Amino acid sequence: MKKIGFIDLHLDQFHANKYPGWIEQASEHAMKVVYAYGKRDKENGLTNAAWSKEYGIELLPTIEEVVERSDYLIVLSPDNPEFHEELSQLPLQSGKPTYIDKTFAPDRETAIRLFDLAAKHGTPMYSTSALRFASEYRELDRSDIQTISSWGPGAFANYSIHQIEPIVSLMGTSPKRVMYIGTPDSPALLIDFGDGRQATVNHLGDNCPFTLGIKNGDGGFKQVTANSNFFALFIENLVNFFETGKPAVNPAETVAVITMIEYGLKAADTPYVWVDLPQ
């Protein structure tokens, strides 16, 4: 059995609670989350020690010990990407397959530094939104997409990745500029890919399903909603990554996603004004 180690800001959160069972099931018990480290306890939640006891996962006092004793590594902290660079330093120097949870980094420069560190030490690494693996999205024809209108729930800061990552996977890694066109209750971003191609990201409330409206160059239209169990499909991909050491996501796509999130947040300060993206 291969041993997986968690490295987190605090361990009492949805992904840390769910990933162990999902991974063990998807790997047919060939992999198991055995070790965990949390930088601090969660405010108004379980302490790391209480979480460890509840989930039967050994709590270790340092990241170094988790890295040394694990075959594979998962850096969590999904809603606090500003901690990913700190938490990932030792994992990315280990040479062991490492997954870094969404959102990968707080900004483009950090994202590039993390990929450079992993490459320098020969550490297989990737990060992704689970929505990338929704079967409805993966089956789409990517050859001639002109316009995408994307809908979804949640706040822009931590949920826009679930809309932007599928857009990048479908339209490419070279967006030119962004414009904030939303309201306080319904954040929205317009993305210009150049050559007349564009996409919009719309956060329409907690009951809004992840949905894409797509228009192709020939005028054809398709609407798809992510009804498949994209979390299970993502976990299957994660298990395959650990088995093979081959990341499923091109780093250029991840950097493009993080760039759009970073500059989308900046664009919110000047609505209806184009903000150029670094190339």
N, C-alpha and C positions, 0 to 999 in steps of 0.2 A: 504493500500500500504506500502510495506517495503522500507525503505530508505537506500541507499548505499552511502558511503563516499569514495572519492578518496584521496589518499595521494601520492604525487609525488615530484620529484625533480623540474620539471617545467611542466606545464600542456599542453603546445602546442606541442603535439606529437601524432603520429598516433593512438596508443591504447586509449589514453584519448579522442581523437576525435571520435573514432568509437564505443567503448564499450557502452556508454550510450544508443544509439539507438538500438544496437544489443540486449542488456540486456532487455530493455523495450519490444522489440518485442518477444524475446524468452520466457519471463515470462508472456506474454499476459497482460502487464501493471500492473502486481502484484508487480513488483520491479522497482525502478527508482533511477538513480544517482542524488542525491539532493545536496550533499555537496562536497567541494573539498578544498584541501590545496596544495600549491606549495611552496617548500623551497625557490626558487628563480625564477626570470623571465628567459625565454629562450633568449640566445643571438641571435640577428637577427631574432627574431620571435615575436609572440604575447606575451604581458605581461600576467601574470596570471589574472589580472583584466580584460583585454580585452578578454581573452579566456572565462572567467566566463560569461561575458556579451553576447558573441557570442553564447554560448551553453546553456544559461539559467540555470546555475548551481551555487548555492550560494558559494562564496569564503569565507572561514573562516580563521582567522588569526593564528590558532594553530592546531597542530595534536590532542591535547587533546579535543578540541571542536568537531572536526570531529568524533572522537571515541565516545564521549558522546552522540552525536545527531543521530548517524547512527545505523541501525540494523545490517548491514553487511559492511565489509571493504575491499577495494582493494588498495594494495600498488603497485604503478606502477613503474616508473623509469626503463623501460625495457632495455635500453641500458647503464644504469649506476648502475650495481648491487652493486658496492662499497658503495652506499648509502642505501642499503636495511636494513642493521642492524640498522642504525640510525633511519630511517623512520618507522621501524617495532616495535620498543621497546614498545610503548604504545598499538598499536593494538594487539600485541601478549600477552599482560597482561590483555586484556579486557574480554576474554571469548567469544567474538563475532566471528562468522565465518569470517576468513580472507584469502583472496587470495593474494599471492605475485607473481608479474608478472615475466616472464622469463627475463633474466637469474637469477635464484634464489639468488645466492651468488657469490662473487668473488673467493672463495676458499672453500676447504673442511671444515676447522675449523669453518669458519663463518656459513656455512650451518648447521653443527652440533649444534652450539650455538643457532641458530634460532629455530630449532626443539626442543631443550631442553627447551628453554624459553616458547614456546607454550605449551609443555606438562606440564610444571610446573604450568601453570595458567589455564589449561583445555581449551585452545583456539583451536578450529578446524582450521587447516591451511593446505594449500598445494600450490604447484607451478608446472607449467607444460609448455611445448611447445605445441602449438596448433596442431602440426604435430602428436602428440601421438594419436589424435582422428580422423585422416584421415581414412575413412572407408576402403580404400584399405589396410592399414596397420593392422587395428584391425581385419580384417577377415583372416589374415595369420595364418597358423598352426605353433605354437611355439615349437612343441615337439622335433624336431630333426634337428635344424638348425646348420650347420657346418661353413658356411661362408656367410658373407654379404658384398657386395660392395655397398656403399651408395654414391649418388651424390646429389649436391645441389648448390645453389647460395650463395652469400654473403661472408663476411669475417669470418675467424675462430673465432675471439674473441667474436662476438655477434650472429653469425648464426650457429656455429657448434652445438649448443644445439638442433637445429631442425633435425639434423642427428643423434646425439649421443643419444638423448632420445628415439627415436624409436628403435635404436639398443639395448639399455639396456632393454627396455620393451620386446624385442624378445629373447635376449640372456642371460639376467640375470644380477645380481648386483655384480658379483665378477670378474671383469677383473683383470688381473695380471700385465700387463705392457703395455706401449705405445711406439711407435717410430714415429718420424716425418719424412715423406718421400716426402714432397711436395716441391714446388718452390715458389718464391715470388708471382707469378701470379696465382698459383694453389695450395693453401695449402692442405696438405693431412696428415692423421694420420692413422697408423696401430695399431690396438688394439688386444692384445693377451688375450683370455679368458682361456687359458690352455686347455689341452686334445685335442690339434689340432684344436680348434675352434678360428676363428679370424674374424675381421671386418675391413673394411677400410672406412674412411671418406674422401670425395673428394669435394673440392670447385672448380667448373668448370666454374664459370662466372655467371653474372646476368641473362642470358637467360636459364640457366640450371634448369630444373624442379626437384623437390624432387623425387628421384627414388631409389628403392632398387633392387639389384640383389641378389637372395638368392639361395644357394645350400644346399640341405638336405643331411643327412647321406646316403640315398639310391641312391644318385647321381642325384636326381631330381633337376631341376632348374626352378625358377620363377622370372620374372621381373615385378615390379609393380611401377606405378607412381601415386603420390598423386594428383589426379584430382578432388577429392571431395572437397566440401566447408568445409575444416577442421576448419576454424575460426568459422563458424556457429555451427559445432558439438562441438567445445570447449565451446562456450558460453552456449549451452544447458547443458553441464556438469557442468559449473560454476553455473548456476541457480539451478540445482539439488543439488549441494553442499550447496548453501545458504539455500535451503529449508530443507535439511536433516541434515546438519552439518557433513556429512560423506565425507571425502576427497576421491578422486578417485585414488590417486597416493600414493603408498607405500613410506614413507620417505627414505627407503634404496635405492630405485631407484633414487630419486632426489639427494641424497648424492653421489651415484656412478656417476651420470651424471656430477655433479659439480667437482668431483675429476678428471675425465677424461679431462674436459676442462682445469682445472688448470694445470695438469701435461702435457697436450698436448701443452700448451703455453710454459712450461718449456722445453719440448722436442724439440721445434723449435730452441732453442739455440744450440742444439747438434744433428743435423740431422743424421739419420741412426744409432743411438745409442739407445738401449733399456733403458727406464726409468721405474723402478719399481713403482707400485702404492701401497699406504698404504692399508692395509686390515682391 
